[in-house]
């Protein structure tokens, strides 16, 4: 019975911390083929040179070590469950933030990068030459993203090289821009300059809107997560030393209190996450080509 209760507490804690970290999937889909691929792309976007198995295994190991240590400190497996799950999900939350920042930096660099492409096209260069120049002298984030493009273009051609860069970036904004560049390359002629001018205006407008949405919702998300997380860490602090608090949470009433608190916290965080979630754009222009 005790192990079953601990399992339920751990499950609720995992959902709770996952929602706090903003990493719960929109729908609980666990397709065998899609899940590893999505995790691999996620790690690639975050700049993590680990396989999905290595990343998940390391996170689980960190959580187990934290669970054993906190159980010894607090004298209760139930009290230790929440911070242990939080520590297990901490790498995901950290690299999720890093991934978001890296993608945002690339997105923010696109208007300047498109202006560089437009200037190169206006100077009489072809689109391939313009992208090569972008890889050499463009904004630093795009310079890194297109570092392989000149070599790829020589081996596979311009359109396949842009497809490979698109899959390496795995970003909806970059998808739209690179798909338009592929179309412009295929159509050629004077349409290239017109397309680039339209892209500059549209991309600048989209990024400005994204910044406004994120700024407006940031304070609400921080407050909501702090309200739910802080009481659990206070509970750990109260039960580290022997006394009435530790003794109570070893009893059946204490375990029941933790179960109810875990359920209510998970429900509350789920509702806050649903109400405060920013719309996430799907990669509808994703290519089937392997990277």
C-alpha positions in Angstrom: 0.0 0.0 0.0 2.8 2.3 0.9 4.6 1.7 -2.5 1.3 2.3 -4.4 0.8 5.6 -2.6 4.4 6.6 -3.4 3.8 5.7 -7.0 0.7 7.9 -7.2 2.6 10.8 -5.5 5.4 10.4 -8.0 3.1 10.5 -10.9 1.3 13.6 -9.7 4.7 15.2 -9.0 5.9 14.4 -12.5 2.8 16.0 -14.1 3.1 18.9 -11.7 6.8 19.7 -12.4 6.3 19.0 -16.1 3.6 21.6 -16.3 5.6 24.1 -14.2 8.5 23.6 -16.6 6.2 24.1 -19.6 7.1 20.7 -21.2 3.8 18.8 -21.1 2.7 17.8 -24.6 -0.5 19.3 -25.9 -1.8 15.7 -26.4 -0.5 12.6 -24.7 0.6 10.8 -27.8 3.3 8.1 -27.4 3.8 6.8 -30.9 6.9 4.6 -31.0 8.3 6.1 -34.2 7.5 9.7 -33.7 8.6 10.1 -30.0 12.3 9.4 -30.4 12.5 11.5 -33.5 10.9 14.5 -31.8 13.2 14.1 -28.8 16.2 13.9 -31.0 15.2 17.1 -32.8 14.5 18.8 -29.4 17.9 17.9 -28.2 19.5 19.2 -31.4 17.7 22.5 -31.1 18.9 22.8 -27.5 22.5 22.2 -28.6 22.8 18.9 -26.5 25.1 16.4 -28.0 23.4 13.4 -26.3 21.1 10.7 -27.7 17.5 10.6 -26.3 18.3 7.5 -24.3 21.4 9.1 -22.7 19.5 12.2 -21.9 16.5 10.5 -20.3 18.7 8.0 -18.5 20.8 10.7 -17.0 17.8 12.7 -15.9 16.2 9.6 -14.2 19.5 8.8 -12.5 19.7 12.3 -11.1 16.1 12.0 -9.8 16.8 8.7 -8.1 19.9 9.9 -6.4 18.0 13.0 -5.2 15.2 10.8 -4.0 17.5 8.6 -1.9 19.3 11.5 -0.4 16.2 13.5 0.5 14.5 10.4 1.9 17.4 10.0 4.2 17.3 13.6 5.2 13.6 14.0 5.7 12.8 10.5 6.9 9.8 10.3 4.4 9.7 9.0 0.9 6.5 10.9 0.2 8.1 14.3 1.2 11.1 13.5 -0.9 9.1 12.6 -4.0 8.3 16.1 -5.2 11.8 17.7 -5.1 13.3 14.4 -6.5 11.0 14.6 -9.5 11.8 18.3 -9.8 15.5 17.6 -9.9 14.9 14.8 -12.5 13.1 17.2 -14.7 15.5 20.1 -14.1 17.8 19.2 -17.1 14.7 19.2 -19.4 13.6 22.5 -18.0 17.1 24.0 -18.3 17.7 22.8 -21.8 14.2 23.7 -22.8 14.9 27.3 -21.8 18.2 27.1 -23.7 16.5 25.7 -26.7 13.9 28.5 -26.6 16.6 31.1 -26.3 18.6 29.7 -29.2 15.6 29.5 -31.5 14.5 33.0 -30.5 18.0 34.3 -31.3 17.9 32.7 -34.8 14.3 34.1 -35.3 15.4 37.6 -34.3 18.4 37.5 -36.7 16.2 36.7 -39.8 15.1 40.3 -40.6 18.7 41.4 -40.8 19.7 38.2 -42.7 16.9 38.8 -45.2 18.1 42.3 -45.8 21.6 41.0 -46.4 20.2 38.6 -49.0 18.1 41.4 -50.6 21.2 43.6 -50.8 23.2 40.8 -52.4 20.4 40.0 -54.9 20.2 43.8 -55.7 23.9 43.8 -56.4 23.4 41.2 -59.1 24.3 38.0 -57.3 22.3 34.8 -57.6 20.4 33.4 -54.7 23.0 30.7 -54.1 25.8 33.3 -54.0 23.7 35.5 -51.7 23.2 32.6 -49.2 26.9 31.8 -49.4 27.6 35.4 -48.5 25.1 35.2 -45.6 27.0 32.1 -44.3 30.2 34.2 -44.4 29.2 37.7 -43.3 25.6 37.5 -42.1 24.3 37.9 -38.5 26.2 35.4 -36.2 23.3 33.1 -35.4 22.6 32.7 -39.2 26.3 32.4 -39.9 26.4 29.3 -37.6 23.2 27.9 -39.0 24.4 28.2 -42.6 28.0 27.3 -42.0 27.6 24.0 -43.9 25.5 25.5 -46.8 28.3 26.3 -49.3 29.6 22.7 -49.1 26.1 21.2 -49.2 25.1 23.3 -52.1 28.2 22.1 -54.1 27.4 18.5 -53.4 23.6 18.3 -53.5 22.5 21.6 -55.1 20.9 24.8 -53.6 17.4 23.5 -52.9 18.5 20.2 -51.1 21.0 22.2 -49.1 18.3 24.6 -48.0 16.2 21.6 -47.0 18.9 20.2 -44.9 19.5 23.6 -43.1 15.8 23.8 -42.6 15.7 20.5 -40.8 18.7 21.3 -38.7 17.0 24.5 -37.5 13.6 22.8 -37.0 11.9 26.1 -36.4 8.5 27.2 -37.9 9.7 30.7 -38.7 12.8 29.4 -40.4 10.6 26.8 -42.2 8.5 29.5 -43.8 11.5 31.6 -44.8 13.5 28.7 -46.3 10.6 27.3 -48.1 10.1 30.7 -49.8 13.8 30.8 -50.6 13.6 27.4 -52.2 10.6 28.5 -54.2 12.4 31.7 -55.2 15.4 29.7 -56.3 13.2 27.5 -58.5 11.3 30.4 -60.0 14.3 32.6 -60.4 14.3 36.0 -62.1 13.0 39.3 -60.8 10.5 37.5 -58.5 13.3 36.8 -56.0 13.7 40.4 -55.0 10.0 40.9 -54.6 9.7 37.8 -52.5 12.6 38.9 -50.2 11.0 42.3 -49.7 7.7 40.7 -48.6 9.6 38.3 -46.3 11.4 41.1 -44.5 8.1 42.9 -43.7 6.2 39.7 -42.7 9.0 38.3 -40.6 9.5 41.6 -38.7 5.8 41.8 -38.0 5.6 38.2 -36.7 8.6 38.5 -34.4 7.3 41.8 -32.9 4.0 40.1 -32.1 5.7 37.1 -30.5 7.8 39.4 -28.3 4.7 41.2 -27.1 2.9 37.9 -26.3 5.8 36.5 -24.3 6.3 39.7 -22.3 2.7 40.0 -21.3 2.5 36.4 -20.1 5.9 36.1 -18.3 4.9 37.6 -14.9 1.8 35.4 -14.7 3.7 32.2 -15.5 6.4 33.0 -12.9 3.9 33.8 -10.2 1.8 30.7 -10.9 4.8 28.3 -10.8 6.2 29.9 -7.6 2.8 29.6 -5.8 2.8 25.9 -6.4 6.5 25.0 -6.0 7.5 27.0 -2.9 5.2 25.2 -0.4 6.7 21.8 -1.3 10.3 23.1 -0.7 9.2 24.6 2.6 7.8 21.2 3.5 11.2 19.6 2.9 12.9 22.3 5.1 10.4 21.6 7.9 10.9 17.8 7.8 14.7 17.7 7.6 15.1 17.8 11.4 13.3 15.4 13.8 10.2 16.8 15.3 6.4 17.1 15.1 6.4 17.8 11.3 8.5 14.7 10.4 6.5 12.5 12.8 3.2 13.7 11.3 4.1 13.0 7.7 5.2 9.5 8.6 1.7 8.7 9.8 -1.3 7.6 7.6 -2.9 11.0 8.0 0.3 12.7 6.8 0.5 10.4 3.8 -3.1 11.2 3.0 -2.4 14.9 3.3 0.5 14.6 0.8 -1.7 12.6 -1.6 -4.5 15.2 -1.5 -2.0 18.1 -1.8 -0.3 16.4 -4.8 -3.7 15.9 -6.6 -4.9 19.4 -6.0 -1.5 20.9 -6.9 -1.4 18.9 -10.2 -5.0 20.0 -11.0 -4.2 23.6 -10.2 -1.0 23.7 -12.3 -2.8 21.9 -15.2 -5.5 24.6 -15.2 -2.9 27.4 -15.0 -0.9 25.9 -17.8 -3.9 25.6 -20.0 -5.1 29.1 -19.3 -1.6 30.7 -19.6 -0.2 28.7 -22.5 1.2 30.6 -25.4 0.1 29.3 -28.8 2.9 27.1 -30.3 3.2 27.1 -34.0 3.4 23.6 -35.6 6.0 22.8 -38.2 3.5 22.3 -41.1 6.4 22.8 -43.6 8.5 20.1 -42.2 10.4 18.0 -44.8 10.5 14.3 -45.0 14.2 14.4 -45.9 16.5 13.1 -43.3 19.2 15.4 -41.9 
